[in-house]
């Protein structure tokens, strides 16, 4: 028998390694194995390929232990891993680390520890009547007569079991969970020894049989046209963009397509930007599709994540998975439909750690690999997706009207500078907004207030000497959180108590500057003392449960005003919200990013879309000092096409996406001179290869985080040039002698940064 070898990936930032395969081991692509890596460590590995090519050098270790029956990773998943590793310039090991629950990839110093950390299915003990004893048989009656006189506890136990086994809805095989019996273990064990009872141990973690009947909402004429258009365009294109205004009923179309797919046994993957903020959507899907719906996100326990993964791996199809970006990695063998809701959202981009992938783009690739169809949905599509639709690469379906009797909200632009000059401003509320809030609250409506900054104030400043409190680890000011009385860094988490006096000059005159959601909440309480106010931001919603409680309480009318950051813009459907106030639209426009205007438009449109989603029209007040800014005007008119034309013309002039691809290089080191010296060395090498395509190096606005100094460069690869070739050249440069000198400098390559 010829020698066999396996290329195995480990959950490390390393390439795959080749191992010899024990001749007695049946091994194939996607199998999970335990391998020794290093002097003693035992790791979980995934087999990428089995072959007969012996490596030319190095000692080869042997893999002799397979961990699960059947492959753990499907061929479609492995194809996605390979594509992601190449495109996002990372290793399959980093993808494996992100893709698998931790209980499925343990590592340890020895085999004993490894086994203890390995996933074990939860089990439960079940009990049934003994072989040959039916619940009402003469044989059982005779035994019961004897037990009643001699062993009353055993008599009570078997009588209880017989009753449960014959009750309505009892399992056909008669096995009842032992936890349902009130009898003690001694009595049950005695009955098992006598043969009057049987016991078995079964795995738990399954779920009820699938629902087969779906009660679906009736589509309006416009929704039906969009639905038919999507299905027609799928005949010639794998991906369609559904561009529907906020409140137009995109979810109803999603549900129709999901029902069709599930009915024919296909799997559905629906991605949402942040699962904790889409509880309303998942609840709607569960009401229609019941037990078919699997919700997946990072807050699920590792045991539950592993059980869900294994159940989906063994499924025969018809699954509906709703999840955040990591749901991409689930083993759906019959994948036929992928939906990406709010496809423009930044939450789909993984920033840290590697793999730094965009789940939207990976979803399109996953569907293409599986032969599935993709639907991207948004009221404010990303310009990349919009261009793909306009160029014919994607299909395009549109919903231009709101669902039912709802109308798009009336939008008012309120000039903060003018209001301040005229004395028409109290705190951070212009009189225009305050007046409309009084009216809406008096009529029993609800108000949402948006401020894209959490905390009480972005910084505090001494009025005597000008000192501002800064983070000792990062080059940023500390944010004041008044509820806790602390100054906190939003980059590294450093914090300290708010000082009573200035640490520089000793004056007791340090004052908060600027404002965040905490301050908005406080001022709203002062202006509207009778109103019930909730706040939704990362400080208030510290867990999924806390977030859900805030959302449910506001939806149930237990609060009148909801103050929040961008969290309040993510797809909520609150029927009684009649007014939305955007308190400081200017800070959305003041980011040093070519996407700032597009994101400002998207944010304003998404927040505005929370108003007037039932009968009647809502109101939106945008407070800004830049009333003549084109993005403010376009957002006020809801004119997405005008925004797209304006931004695309500018992007084309300067060759920014979607007219190019960007690879951002971030270099970090604790010593600034070392960082700058090494950065210039690398820039010199790259400039010889890329010329004017290399921009930088530059110092970013926040140039030190967690005591590491930061420098950045950017490669801009225009459409028509080979991005694949650019990545290859970059890899070679980083592996060159000059690149090796950078080993003590952390280098991060981010393809298509957001």
Order of alpha helices (4+ residues) and beta strands (2+ residues): beta-beta-beta-beta-beta-beta-alpha-alpha-beta-alpha-beta-alpha-alpha-beta-alpha-beta-alpha-beta-alpha-beta-alpha-beta-alpha-beta-beta-alpha-beta-alpha-beta-beta-alpha-beta-beta-alpha-beta-beta-beta-beta-beta-beta-alpha-beta-alpha-beta-beta-alpha-alpha-beta-alpha-alpha-beta-alpha-beta-beta-beta-alpha-alpha-beta
